[in-house]
Amino acid sequence: MKERKIILPEKDMPRKWYNIQADLPTPLQPPLNPSTKKPASPDDLSAIFPISLIEQEVSTERWIDIPEEVLDIYSTWRPSPLHRAYNLEKALGTPAKIYYKQEGVSPAGSHKPNTAVAQAYYNKQAGIKRLSTETGAGQWGSSLALACNYFDLECTVYMVKISYHQKPYRRSLMEVWGADVYASPTDMTQSGRNVLADNQDSLGSLGIAISEAVEDAAGNSDTNYSLGSVLNHVMLHQTIIGLECQKQFEMVNDYPDYVIGCCGGGSNFAGISLPFIHDKIRDDKPVRAIAVEPEACPTLSKGAFTYDYGDVAKYTPLLMMHTLGHDFMPPGIHAGGLRYHGMSPIISQLCTDGLVEGRAYGQEGVFEAALTFARTEGILPAPETAHAIKCAIEVALECKESREEKTILFNLSGHGHFDLTAYDDYLAGKIKDVDYPQELIDQSIASLEKIK
Amino acid sequence: MKERKIILPEKDMPRKWYNIQADLPTPLQPPLNPSTKKPASPDDLSAIFPISLIEQEVSTERWIDIPEEVLDIYSTWRPSPLHRAYNLEKALGTPAKIYYKQEGVSPAGSHKPNTAVAQAYYNKQAGIKRLSTETGAGQWGSSLALACNYFDLECTVYMVKISYHQKPYRRSLMEVWGADVYASPTDMTQSGRNVLADNQDSLGSLGIAISEAVEDAAGNSDTNYSLGSVLNHVMLHQTIIGLECQKQFEMVNDYPDYVIGCCGGGSNFAGISLPFIHDKIRDDKPVRAIAVEPEACPTLSKGAFTYDYGDVAKYTPLLMMHTLGHDFMPPGIHAGGLRYHGMSPIISQLCTDGLVEGRAYGQEGVFEAALTFARTEGILPAPETAHAIKCAIEVALECKESREEKTILFNLSGHGHFDLTAYDDYLAGKIKDVDYPQELIDQSIASLEKIK
């Protein structure tokens, strides 16, 4: 009988996160204050973030200790298993070895709690009583609800109104963990009231929900804001994924030629790939890191690398990143977690420097790959995750063609238990590739302010 | 940092199931042919079951080899982790040690695939092309769909019509794994057509769905029927759970004083408890096995121990078991998996012989326990599973009172990702205890045929 799961003992869980800012060939450009357009100072950020996270945001220390309290909570589900996908390999007839890291085993069902728990911890340490955040489909909101529950923090989630009503399961999950969830736009913030004054029936958007959450945090001294992707400290916390993988590959005396993750704001891709990119930069390992996006929101593949805002209302600092423009409205694809106009500055810089490749796929092929995976490996993946699976299958089939026994690693970033409506639509033949006209992307990018 | 998870290496997974029929103080009464009321012969059963499963049903061999092909599929998620519930212990302030076996990690989200995979394997070996079964909420149907997918068998699921429409997610999951799912009553079977002739708008019931699935199997030589609980071979396959627990307790040098599981037809409770009851019978271990039921369907606590049918239509053999009467209609509680009128003959006999205790709890306390668990250990349990949690908490609080450092083990038989509507209702104060008038139970039992 073949061993299918490579299990790292709890006692061997990594004790430090890896900070790639120590090793970037090109240092990151600083975030800019949205009013002055000058580099943002720590003071600009301290109204909504604790100083410890602001420090992590700019640190160039290579290794950062994971606090004991965070490790203790990680250990309720970590280390996560690394699976060898024997069934999938056999079904594809590929000589390639396919591995996947199972991040769906966390209580919230994705990799998101890796940073949620850390952020809740640092905010608790700073004496904060409550965290506010936004959520679309609810993956991030439920992870932060879980994390706040562990540290006895209150949690306020502004959930995009249309999701609040269409995806009640994720909302219930947040409430089970004690969070207060509001359908955004609300009448509790000025930005929410402004939207409602314009349109009483607004269904909301992630941009509006971010504005509400930031306003809530900025206006209450006991409250901070928490973000689930894009920022450097989020990427940092997620590196536990790739660091575990490295130890697990050692256990089976293997090493990946390809590291693949889906990419929305960048956090799960960064989590699995940055420790391997460390090896590529420092030890010249020939590993290829592939960030996979939907064709309908091709930030890395077709976006500009420039300064842009994180939200529609321009409340957030300007970040130097790949962007489709903060006004870009991606089509309503099912992988909601990949619909963001921007991208992690770290991943953007790595892509510009040729250390990360972007690939984009259409929805139909992505769901086909998801079904192939569910029917071979058993596990139902989230539609976001299925983008990584699609790419892994493509690479494995290239290996079949070339008869190369390459090692492929992808991040199974989350399960699809709350996404069955999307599978239903796919099985009913209702999911089609959605292309976004290049001229609209060009237009959205052209309208960005030029920052000197 | 405390170790929270006790992980058994894949290579140490048990290679044999434990058959308690070798050790029962009182041998089981035989099943009876529903027409003749004489002991059913293997021939009576061979129209719908393969001979290998019929043999397991009556075997008194203590140890039965798990086929290599079944072990190979088990290894996609097994051995499942044994967790030490440090957070829950702390929240309760109990000196007791609480452990839970995490069966929610299977692709279908519960312990059910342990037998589904075995049944699919034996049917495949027997040359069968298709399995038929019934499902209520869909836990069992999705497990059999998964298992048939692994062995390239067709799978036909008769899903109670009201669930088919109210719980589309479980239906989608079955379809993802390639099963054909029909809303029962259908017009594809005589029993379905009979019901529809009486009432075109019938919402269906488990009793009707069983009749359809059995009729389908009996009438097609390439098709067999598969049942997810009650029968002896199902209990046998589930013993992998308890056998793993025994090895895991050895790893931490501990042993349970209490083994607790929720109990509908008996399969997850049997799975975790039978290997420990083996130790109690043979080695005089003072372990207490507690089967937990809803007050609204108290089969072990208030049912008669007598011969009864498994279904409303009286198609199935008569089994000697605890029963509330095959006409008993339990109230529509949220733990649908515990609404069965009958009980595994093995568990029934063990209860009669004092080796198993039954306990019943009301819904409100059960959901309160579920929330306590979700907010301490993070994991969202299925409402069925929450019955076991309620009992474990009660025992732990008794230990607090008596200052005894007992060791408690319960089976986390499944996650609640598809049950969030029930949690929603609980959080909205809509879940109340449902008592069933004793006279109605007495009446249902009194109406049973007397078999000599």
Interface residues (C-beta under 8 A of the other chain):
Chain A: M1 K2 E3 R4 K5 I7 P9 E10 K11 E68 L71 D72 S75 T76 W77 H83 N87 V105 P107 G109 L146 N149 Y150 P168 Y169 S172 L173 E175 V176 W177 G178 L371 A374 R375 E377 G378 I379 L380 H417 F418 L420 T421 Y423 D424 L427
Chain B: M1 K2 E3 R4 K5 I7 P9 E10 K11 E68 L71 D72 S75 T76 W77 H83 N87 V105 P107 G109 L146 N149 Y150 P168 Y169 S172 L173 E175 V176 W177 G178 L371 A374 R375 E377 G378 I379 L380 H417 F418 L420 T421 Y423 D424 L427
